[in-house]
């Protein structure tokens, strides 16, 4: 084997080794992504408009605050703190959200007032389902000015 | 007959002879990580404080109690908490074994950290042990990782919210953060997939990695001349400030590597130094046995009097107030309460990189404290800052992470 052959063989060998290794690592990482997520759907029916009292209603399971206003209608805010995922609490007297984990405070529109959270709370799209129930879509973010006007029975 | 069986198991000469003491070490799989003879200085408590041994013994306790707990634990959200209750109230010795596992885990973090500090202050990371320091830093990180992954398994409020905060911190890592969180949790929420993944990491992958690296760590200590010792005190003089390989005496048998390369890759003993050594059996083994017994007794005593915490069943709808990370992460959580990216990503990344780089950026050949004032001061300040932040996070933070005085009534508490 002369020098040219040696370099050709060794370079090819190393390239093959690298490609095999990279493919194996890539396949392993891909394997770790579940094919199906066994998680609750993001679009949820939360009840009929008449079921909600005026003011805020906290849906604990869904981590959503639903607000009913007699002029604006219905709006929904995610109760998940954008800082590190704790559940914020709405303090009605102050019209503010506060996070128990690191003390972030948000105003009624979800804007971060102080604390470590740099992003506002997320507002979620509220629509009316065919059966007349309110429907919140956790995957569809809307501006804080968004609301759904509904002719409610009560 | 009995003697024949004994001789088939212990094949060396009787340990009453020097040859037997040597063979006891060389012919034994478990003991041959030791040298046949150790320096008297290695046996003394001061300098090493046996912290490496204690960390290893705590690892043994954790492995044994962890395997015992696995007999009763299912990594599924519907039964994990019930299993913890069963262990606490139904299973014979269940609470005690769980206590031992939890307190040994906390103890291991403390001891590994103290070991790291000891190695730093005695400058034992210098030539030829630079890379062993790097392995040690990874062992420290693995210890933290094991403790963190174990935190979720009881599936109580403490577990759920500590992991919520911890994995959200991971998502702040630029570019790959959210993908790392997704892979870690096996989904977008902390549920069955997350519990299963943390379980596999906790009982298989991380311990396997930890044990493998521990073996390399111990092997390199052995090859680098045994335990660290205060050379500047023993030998005096400027030449003794570094741990250097010494040429062997003419009458000694050379190591194979020395025959091949002409250079000893590990420390050789001069005849004068040889006189300052004793056989590992019984001197070193007895001391290690005492250290193990004291470690075991301490963990058992603590486990008898203090139960490992178990809070209410994990409730994703209700965040405890305050929600605190495990105590060893409270320093970072304190910084995170000002900025997630700084406390959760930048500070830890810089700290780890600085720790890994220490042996390569510290070019000062001296191991004396008085010659290393700058680096000693910097390291000490970092350690003190971390301890102060942990104390603040543990005792001075109340509802909504507001400042409280520990002697005043407050809701919630540290973990």
Interface residues (C-beta under 8 A of the other chain):
Chain A: X29 X32 X33 X34 X37 X38 X39 X40 X60 X61 X63 X83 X84 X85 X86 X87 X98 X99 X100 X101 X102 X103 X115 X116 X118
Chain B: X161 X164 X165 X167 X168 X169 X182 X183 X186 X187 X188 X189 X191 X192 X193 X316 X317 X318 X319 X320 X321 X322 X323 X333 X336 X337 X338 X339 X340 X399 X400 X401 X402
